[in-house]
Amino acid sequence: MKTKIKITLIDKKGDYNCHRGHRIGDVFDFDTERGKLCPMAMHVAFPYIDILRYGGDIPKGKNNDIRFCCPDCDVINIFKLEKY
């Protein structure tokens, strides 16, 4: 069975709102809701998810979690990845 992955929007640094309508607190299950996540954010998330699902480790950040950013420089949504 593959590891389950939860993607949570936890912060935002850009000056504009997400073009896809995502808001802080939104949570996505990778297996059942990945189509709801912005394709630009998913493009960044996928290599991390692939590593986690197939037994690899990703160095954790200063908050002891795994984070990535949306590549849209006007928005800069910050997401957290969690195995569950």
C-alpha positions in Angstrom: 0.0 0.0 0.0 1.3 3.4 -0.9 1.9 6.0 1.7 -0.9 8.5 2.0 0.0 12.2 1.6 -1.9 15.2 2.9 -1.2 18.6 1.4 -2.1 21.7 3.5 -2.0 25.3 2.5 -0.4 26.9 5.6 0.7 30.4 4.7 1.0 32.9 1.9 3.7 35.5 1.1 2.6 37.2 -2.1 0.5 40.3 -2.6 -2.3 38.7 -4.5 -4.9 36.0 -3.9 -4.5 32.6 -5.4 -5.8 32.4 -9.0 -7.2 29.0 -8.3 -9.0 30.2 -5.2 -7.0 28.3 -2.6 -7.0 29.7 1.0 -4.9 29.1 4.1 -6.3 26.0 5.8 -7.3 24.2 2.6 -6.3 20.5 2.8 -6.0 18.0 0.0 -5.6 14.2 0.0 -3.1 13.4 -2.8 -4.9 10.2 -3.8 -8.5 11.5 -3.9 -8.2 15.3 -4.4 -5.1 16.1 -6.3 -7.2 17.3 -9.2 -8.4 20.1 -7.0 -4.9 21.5 -6.3 -3.6 24.1 -8.6 -1.5 22.4 -11.4 1.4 24.8 -10.8 1.6 23.9 -7.1 1.2 20.2 -8.0 4.1 20.4 -10.4 6.3 21.5 -7.5 4.8 19.0 -5.0 5.0 15.9 -7.1 8.8 15.2 -6.8 8.5 15.5 -3.0 5.5 13.2 -2.9 7.1 10.7 -5.2 10.1 10.5 -2.9 8.0 10.1 0.2 5.7 7.5 -1.3 8.6 5.3 -2.4 10.5 5.2 0.9 12.8 8.2 0.5 13.4 10.9 3.1 13.3 14.7 2.5 15.2 17.0 4.9 12.8 18.8 7.2 12.8 22.6 7.5 13.2 24.7 10.6 9.7 23.9 11.7 10.5 20.2 11.5 8.1 19.7 8.6 8.2 19.5 4.8 7.1 22.6 2.9 7.1 23.8 -0.6 5.9 27.0 -2.4 3.6 27.7 -5.3 5.8 29.0 -8.2 3.5 32.0 -8.9 5.6 34.9 -7.6 2.5 37.1 -7.2 0.8 34.6 -4.9 3.5 32.5 -3.2 1.2 30.0 -1.3 3.2 27.8 1.1 2.1 24.2 1.5 3.0 21.5 4.0 3.3 17.8 3.1 2.5 15.1 5.7 2.4 11.4 5.5 -0.5 9.8 7.3 
